[in-house]
Amino acid sequence: PFWCTFRCGRALVRIISLQSTRLIPAAMLIRVILLALTPVFARAGACAGEIAIGGMEALFVKGDGGRASGGNLTLHHNSGFSVVKSCQEEWDPNDFTLFRLLGRTLSFTVDLSGVSCACNVALYLVQAPAKNSMGEFSAGTCNWSPYYCDANGVCGQWCPEVDIMEANNRVFSSTPHKCHHPTSVGHYQSCDRTGCGRNTVKAGALAYGPGRQYAINSQFPFEVLTTFHGSGENAPGFATFTGMTTKLRQGSREIALDFSACGDYFSYLADAMAEGMAMRITYWGGDASAMSWLDQLPCGANSQCTASNSGEATISNIKVTSACLSELDVKGIPGNSFATGFNGNTSGDRLVLEHNSGYSIMETCEDWNPNHFRLFQLLGKTLSFTVDLSQVGCACNIALYLIHGPARDWSGNPSQGACPKSPFYCDANRVCGQWCPEVDVMEANNHVFQTTPHRCDEPSTTGRYSNCDRRGCQQSTRSLGDNAYGPGPQYTIDTRQPFAVQTTFHGRMLSKAPRFTGLTTRLQQAGHELVIHHSSCSKAYLQTMANAMAEGMSMRITYWGDDAKTMSWLDQPPCGGTSCARSNAGRAVISAIRVSNGLVEEPKTGNDDWSEQHASTGMPWWVFAFVWVSAFQTCLLCGLGALTIHLYRQIARPSGDGRPHTYQNSALASFTRHGSLATQLASVAAGPFASGNFASDNFASAATNFGAFASQTSQDAASYAAERTVSALQLSQDAASYAAERTLTALQFLRTGSNLSMVPVWGSTRFGLSNV
């Protein structure tokens, strides 16, 4: 029809004018021409059917050139679809499904076996529907996809774009495109056309292609998994988008596209990703020159996307899941823990690390929310884990450490810092531009193991640190002897095999005055043990870290390294000129992380006073003093009680006929003939004790004093003293009365039979009736 010819002609005139002013590249020119020439008699905006997307409500695909059935979307050459909420015929800007994927993984299965060079099957996100300069929804110039926009201004409208997949059976590419900041009403005026792209060509010649020799054989379906690292749960303007990981997986084989070199590029897309992005799925192509940006190499210069090499493509099993691959089982702490980071994987209590990896332990499966870092309060506790460093050689560093994160700005708010792959990070070396206390529980490879606390100056009232001790108070296995630690049977810890690490943080957790008094690390393996005491770290040094330790420290686990010169601080000697690369930088495994209350013995420094030596137990000095005084008084009472009972048995024993004993044949009677009564009485009383240091002379003084005490006390007082003594020995009531009666009889006998009144009395207040 004439109106169709007019419409297409107008669109082509606009496209050619854009190309003439270099506003769009040749590749985009071909893309738009092909899409604009799609037969317009096919009903524009036709609903291709419902499509099942895991993790989302019921959705539909709307567009031309294919069909949807269940979870499968079949695409023909020159097709294009948008994912919408309903199957209505008219395009409604409010009907687009917005995917909020920060902290989540988008995955799908794709079959590109029939899609050859110069063709492009694309699944991507755009911040549609587009808005004009007034902030109103704008249909744009492409009636085949109203309200469309992208980072190339294809339909005359700009917006951020994330190409998750642009691919054929020879190459796979993934590219984020940022834009300049929009106006206050959400209108974009320009974007980065090139983007920060990564493709399988850079992953290696045998990474991807049609054939068994390739890691991903594109002759068969494979899975695509793209994880968007970040969090969209923060307040508007504070969303974080720290990185993107795209993996292609086929059976047990997998390749990954590394976006680490993009730096903070993703942060420019954070707000758009948090607000939500519309999904677009298309299939288009051109000749070799127009598509060289995608597939040359490996495609040739004569390739064309024609009917003969542009077969059907199928996308299926689309689903949205959490970005956390799995939780990490950390024993001894409440709640679940998750490892958030890159270049590794978790399973149960195992964390597998590849070279250049980094993880933080979080409380939720949401990426990088500053309020969800797992905080470890370890004063008075032991942190333990098992580590396998058998493949981690010289100049490499496996580090498990604690930092007082998340970092704070001068206002006290969480500060993202300068490291987009690890937001809110801080340490004692200001690696990401932010300071905070740090305890390196382990920095190690298979030749050395080092542990180092790093103190900082006092923070501001808002929690911002401005300077720290970069060097720290370090100690390593190098100081334990040449045969302490290393790869081989001659070493106490043979690093060819896994070994256990136990680190005890001596101190106490008190809200007003926490104490951090010592640090002990033990390495254990098959009955062998190395102990790092940190005896060189003064208690004053550690005490400056007590408040941070009491508030809680976040755990960071990383695997990095460099050349020998850069890493000499860690492992020279014993290492030489080796670099951390290739076979020297194999994978590492950390497992069985546990927090327990069991303490290993705290080392004694020998230069602290009594109160400091006992302060680490958490008990005040006066409690110790009270216990010792009480113990002394108890022993004194027991001694006096034993003396009283023995006197009673030897002196007040009744005769066989029931009359008072005459003592003529007793030991006491014989003793009275050979000296003073006091000396003789002491000899009798010392009967069972008169061995070793307990001689009669020792008891003479006790007997003399006891007699003088009795001479100055009334009969009732003496009865009370004897009764209290016997009662302290837990005798029955009748036995106590009997003992008291007999004791008084003995005392009366002693007073009438000797001049005890002349002996000086116990007149001091220290030895009174109440003490007895």
Buried (B, 14 or more C-beta within 10 A) or exposed (E): EEEEEEBBEEBBEBBEEBBEEEBBBBBBBBBBBBBBEBEBEEEBBBBBBBBBBEEBEEBBBBBBBBEBEEBBBBBBBBBBBBBBBEBEEEBBBEBBBBBBBBBBBBBBBBBBBBBBBBBBBBBBBBBBBBBBEEEEBBBBBBBBBBBBBBBBBBBBBBBBBBBBBBBBBBBBBBBBBBBEEBEEEBBBEEBBBEBBBBBBBEBEEEBBBBEEEBBBBBBEBBBBBBBBBBBBBBEEEBBBBBBBBBBBBBEEEBBBBBBEEBBBBBBBBBBBBBBBBBBBBBBBBBBBBBBBBBBBEEBEEEBBBEEEBBBBBBBBBBBBBBBBBBBBBBEBBEEBBBBBBBBBEBEEBBBBBBBBBBBBBBBBBBBBBBEBBBBBBBBBBBBBBBBBBBBBBBBBBBBBBBBBBBBBBEEEBBBBBBBBBBBBBBBBBBBBEBBBBBBBBBBBBBBBBBBBBBBBEEBEEEBBBEEBBEEBBBBBBBEBEEEBBBBEEEBBBBBBEBBBBBBBBBBBBEEEEBBBBBBBBBBBBEEEBBBBBBBEBEBEBBBBBBBBBBEBBBBBBBBBBEEBEEBEEBBBEEBEEBBBBEEBBBBBBBBBBBBEEEBBEBBEBEEBEEEEBBBBBEEEEEEBEEEEEEEEEEEEBEEBBBBBBBBBBBBBBEEEEEEEBEBEEBEBEBBBEEEBBBBBBBBBBBEEBBEEEEBBEEBBEBBBBBBBBBBBBEEEBBBBBBBBBBBBBEBEEEEBBBBBBBBBBBBBBBBEEBEBEEBEBBEEEEBEEEEB
